[in-house]
Amino acid sequence: MLLPILQHLYVAHLERSPGEQVQDALALDKYIKMHTVWVESILKPAVAGGGTVLDDTLSTLLNHVNKAHLEESLGQQVTDLLNPDSYVKMHTVWAGQMLTPTTDFLTDNC
């Protein structure tokens, strides 16, 4: 996944002068088509294995909603919210858990 990004940066930006890059951008139709193909080449590996990643991410999200919100009273949720240090730490860990399937997939496939 990282290879197309690096190749593009070198060929289209680092190896070309600013004037050449402006000329490229002014040919808007060609510029958009080239970048559309480039984005597709970057996203293709992620989309190919995306089902599992999406399932794992959704499971983490639903588990949090069930445990931290639906299974706790409104009063308990307000009490949790009134302790911002704990609340932010818990949600930081939760965000990390939600990102784990994506980062694992990208690490294993790039």
N, C-alpha and C positions, 0 to 999 in steps of 0.2 A: 504494500500500500504506500509506503514512503518513497519507493523508487520513482514512480511517475512524478511525484511532487518535486523531488530533487532534480530529476532530469529536466523538468520544465523550468525550474529556477535557473539552472545553468544555461540551457540552450536559449530560452526566450528572454532572459533578463541579464544574467551576469556576462554572457558572451556577446551581448548586443549593446550598442550605445543608447543613451537616453533618446536621441533623435530617432533612431530606428524603432525604438519601442513606441514612441509617439506616432510615427507613421503607421505602425501595425495597428494601434488603437483607433486611428482615424479610418481604417478600412473596417468599419464596424461589423458588417455582415461576416466577413472572414474571421475577424477577431472573436466574435461570439461563437461561431461554429467551432473554431479551434478550442476555445475554452470549454465548450459543452462536451466535446469529445474527451478533453483532458479530465474534467470532473467525472465523467462516466468511467474512465479508466481507473480513477482513484476509488470510486464507490463500488465497483464491480466485486472485489473480494469480500467486502463487508456485506453486500446484499446477498451474495451466494450463501453465506453462513448465517444470515440474519435471523432466521426462524428461531434457532436455539437462543441466540442472544436476546431477542425480543421476549421470548418466553421466560427466560431467567430474570430479566429486568422487570417484567410485569409481575412475576411472582414475588419479587422483593418489594415492589410497590404495594401490592395487595396485602402482603403480610403486615407491612407497616400500618396501613389504613385499618386493618382488622384489629391488630394488637394495641396500637397507640391511640386509636380514635373510637372505633366501634365497640371495643370491649372495655373502655374506660368511661366513667361518668363525665359529664360536662364539668363538674366541680373539680375532678382530678385533672382534667385537661387544662383548666384554668390555673390550678396549682402548679402544674408542670411548666406552663408558660411564664408564670411569675418567677421562676428560677431560670433566668436567661442563660447563665453559664452552663447548667446541665442541659437545658433545652437545645442550645446551639451545638454542644458536644454530641448529643444524641443524634441530632439531625445531620451533623457532619459525618458521623459514622454511617448513618443510613444512606447518605448520598454516595459515600464510598462504596457501600455494598451494591447500590444501584449501578454504579459505573464498572464494577468488577467484571461482569460478563462481557462488556464491550472491550475493556482494556485487555482481558484475557484473550478474547478473540483476535484483536489486533496484534497483540504480542505474538501469538502463535501463528499468525498468517502473514506477517509482514517481514 
